Amino acid sequence: MKYSKLPLAILSIFIIFTLASHFGFVPTGLELLDQLKQNVGDQWFWLVVFCIFLEALVVVSLYFPGQYIAVLLVVLSGPSIADIILLSLAMVIATTAGSSVNYILGLFFSKNESKDKRNKPISYRTLLPAMIHSSGLAIFTFNWGLQRGTPWLIAVSTFLNIPYYLLIVITTVTFGEQILEATDNPLLIITALSVWLIVNIWRDKKALKKNMITV
C-alpha cells in the first residue's frame, strides 16, 4: 500500500463529500458561492482569489469547485483586458499559496527523515500533467512534500502557471457557457482519481514482487 494509500484515501474522501453534498448533509459548491457573495458583495476579485486558494489545498480541492466558481464569476463580470491580466496573476498567487501549504503539510506528515530526499530533482514528466487542474497540482505538491522533494518545484510551477492561467481566463471569456458544463463534473474527477489509484495499485504489486524476489 506504499503507493496506493494516498489516492485511495483521497478518492474515498471525495466520494464521501460528493454523496454528503448530493443528499444535503453539507452545502454544495454553488450554495457556498451564494453565501460568500452575500458577505463579500462587490469584492468579487477577492472572492476569486479565495476560491482558487481553497481549491489549491489538498482534500479541500476535491470538494470545493474553485475553478468552476471562478469561471462563473469571470463569465458574469465580463472582464476587460486589464481585468483578465489581473485575474490571471491573482489565480497564480492563490495557487502558489495553496501549493506551498500542501508542500509544507507533506513535509510535516512525511515519515522519511532522510535529508537527501530534499534534493530530489523536479520531474516535468509528472509535474506538467498535474498542473492541468488545480486538484491535480494540490495532490502532486502534497505528495512531493511527503517525498521531501526540492521546494524549487513550487517556484517552477508558479512560473509555468502564469501563461497557463492567462490562457484559462481568455478561454473562459470566449467559451464561458461550454466550460461551465464541464468544470463541475464529479464523475470526471472520480474517473481521474480511479485511474490514479489503479496505476498505483499496479506499482504496489510490482514493488511487492520485487521485494519477494530480493528476499
C-alpha positions in Angstrom: 0.0 0.0 0.0 3.0 2.3 -0.3 1.8 4.0 -3.5 -1.9 3.4 -3.4 -2.6 4.6 0.1 -2.8 8.3 -0.8 -5.0 8.0 -3.9 -7.3 5.6 -2.1 -7.7 8.0 0.9 -8.4 11.0 -1.4 -10.8 9.0 -3.6 -12.7 7.8 -0.5 -12.9 11.3 0.9 -14.1 12.8 -2.4 -16.8 10.1 -2.7 -18.0 10.7 0.9 -18.2 14.5 0.3 -20.0 14.1 -3.0 -22.6 11.8 -1.5 -23.0 14.1 1.5 -23.5 17.0 -0.8 -25.9 15.1 -3.0 -28.1 14.1 0.0 -28.0 17.6 1.5 -25.8 16.9 4.6 -23.3 19.5 3.5 -23.8 22.5 1.2 -22.9 22.3 -2.5 -20.3 24.5 -4.1 -22.9 26.8 -5.6 -24.6 27.2 -2.2 -21.3 28.1 -0.7 -20.9 30.6 -3.5 -24.2 32.3 -2.7 -23.2 32.6 1.0 -19.9 34.1 0.0 -21.5 36.6 -2.3 -23.8 37.8 0.4 -20.8 38.5 2.7 -18.3 39.8 0.0 -20.7 41.9 -2.1 -18.9 43.6 -5.0 -15.4 42.5 -4.0 -15.6 39.6 -6.5 -11.9 39.8 -7.2 -11.0 38.6 -3.7 -13.7 36.0 -3.9 -12.0 34.6 -7.0 -8.7 34.5 -5.1 -10.3 32.9 -2.1 -12.0 30.2 -4.2 -8.8 29.4 -6.2 -6.8 29.2 -2.9 -9.4 26.7 -1.4 -9.3 24.5 -4.5 -5.5 24.6 -4.4 -5.5 22.9 -1.0 -5.3 19.1 -0.9 -8.5 17.3 0.0 -10.5 20.6 0.1 -9.8 20.9 -3.6 -11.7 17.7 -4.3 -14.9 19.1 -2.7 -14.8 22.8 -3.3 -15.1 23.6 -7.1 -13.0 26.7 -7.1 -12.3 26.8 -10.8 -16.0 26.3 -11.5 -16.9 29.3 -9.3 -14.0 31.4 -10.8 -15.3 30.6 -14.3 -18.8 31.6 -13.3 -17.6 34.9 -11.8 -15.4 35.7 -14.8 -18.3 35.0 -17.3 -20.8 37.1 -15.3 -18.4 40.0 -14.8 -17.4 40.5 -18.5 -13.8 41.5 -17.7 -11.7 43.9 -19.6 -8.2 43.2 -20.8 -6.8 44.7 -17.6 -9.2 42.5 -15.5 -8.0 39.4 -17.4 -4.4 40.1 -16.6 -5.2 40.9 -13.0 -7.3 37.8 -12.6 -4.6 35.6 -14.1 -2.0 36.9 -11.7 -4.4 36.5 -8.8 -5.1 32.9 -9.7 -1.3 32.2 -9.9 -0.7 33.8 -6.5 -3.6 31.9 -4.9 -2.5 28.6 -6.5 1.1 29.1 -5.3 0.0 29.8 -1.8 -2.1 26.6 -1.8 0.8 24.6 -3.3 3.1 25.9 -0.6 0.7 24.9 2.2 0.4 21.4 0.6 4.1 21.0 0.4 4.6 22.0 4.0 1.9 19.6 5.1 3.5 16.9 3.1 6.8 17.6 4.8 5.1 17.5 8.2 3.4 14.1 7.6 6.4 12.6 5.9 7.9 9.7 7.8 11.1 9.7 5.7 13.7 11.6 7.6 16.4 11.2 5.0 17.7 14.8 4.2 18.9 13.6 0.8 15.3 13.3 -0.4 15.1 17.1 -0.2 17.4 17.2 -3.3 15.1 15.1 -5.4 15.1 16.7 -8.8 12.0 18.1 -10.4 10.2 15.7 -12.8 8.5 17.7 -15.5 7.0 14.5 -16.9 4.8 14.2 -13.7 4.5 17.9 -12.9 3.1 19.1 -16.2 0.1 16.7 -16.3 -0.6 17.5 -12.6 -0.9 21.2 -13.5 -3.8 20.7 -15.8 -6.2 21.1 -12.9 -5.6 22.7 -9.5 -6.8 19.5 -7.8 -4.1 17.5 -9.5 -1.5 20.1 -8.6 -2.7 20.0 -5.0 -2.3 16.3 -4.7 1.0 16.4 -6.5 2.6 19.1 -4.3 1.4 17.3 -1.1 2.9 14.1 -2.4 6.1 16.0 -3.3 6.3 17.1 0.3 5.8 13.6 1.5 8.7 12.6 -0.7 10.7 15.5 0.7 11.4 16.8 -2.8 13.1 20.1 -3.6 11.0 23.2 -2.7 12.1 24.8 -6.0 9.2 22.8 -7.6 6.8 25.4 -6.2 8.7 28.3 -7.9 8.8 26.4 -11.2 5.1 25.6 -11.1 4.4 29.3 -10.3 6.3 30.4 -13.4 4.6 27.8 -15.6 1.2 28.8 -14.2 1.4 32.4 -15.4 0.8 31.8 -19.1 -1.4 28.8 -18.3 -3.9 30.8 -16.2 -3.8 33.6 -18.7 -4.9 31.2 -21.3 -7.6 29.8 -19.0 -9.1 33.2 -18.4 -9.0 34.2 -22.1 -10.6 30.8 -23.0 -13.2 31.3 -20.2 -14.2 34.6 -21.5 -14.5 33.2 -25.1 -16.2 29.9 -24.3 -17.7 30.5 -20.9 -21.0 28.6 -21.2 -19.4 25.4 -22.6 -16.8 25.4 -19.8 -19.4 25.8 -17.1 -20.9 22.5 -18.1 -17.6 20.7 -18.0 -15.8 22.1 -14.9 -18.2 20.9 -12.2 -18.3 17.2 -13.0 -17.8 14.8 -10.0 -17.8 11.8 -12.4 -14.8 13.2 -14.2 -12.8 13.7 -11.0 -13.8 10.2 -9.7 -12.6 8.7 -13.0 -9.3 10.5 -12.9 -8.7 9.5 -9.2 -9.7 5.9 -10.0 -7.1 5.8 -12.8 -4.5 7.2 -10.5 -5.4 4.6 -7.9 -5.2 1.7 -10.4 -1.8 2.8 -11.6 -0.5 3.0 -8.0 -2.0 -0.4 -7.2 0.0 -1.8 -10.1 3.1 -0.1 -8.8 2.5 -1.6 -5.3 2.2 -5.1 -6.8 5.3 -4.5 -8.9 7.2 -3.4 -5.8 5.9 -6.4 -3.8 7.1 -8.8 -6.4 10.5 -7.1 -6.5 10.8 -7.4 -2.7 9.8 -11.1 -2.8 12.5 -11.8 -5.4 15.1 -10.0 -3.4 14.2 -11.9 -0.2 
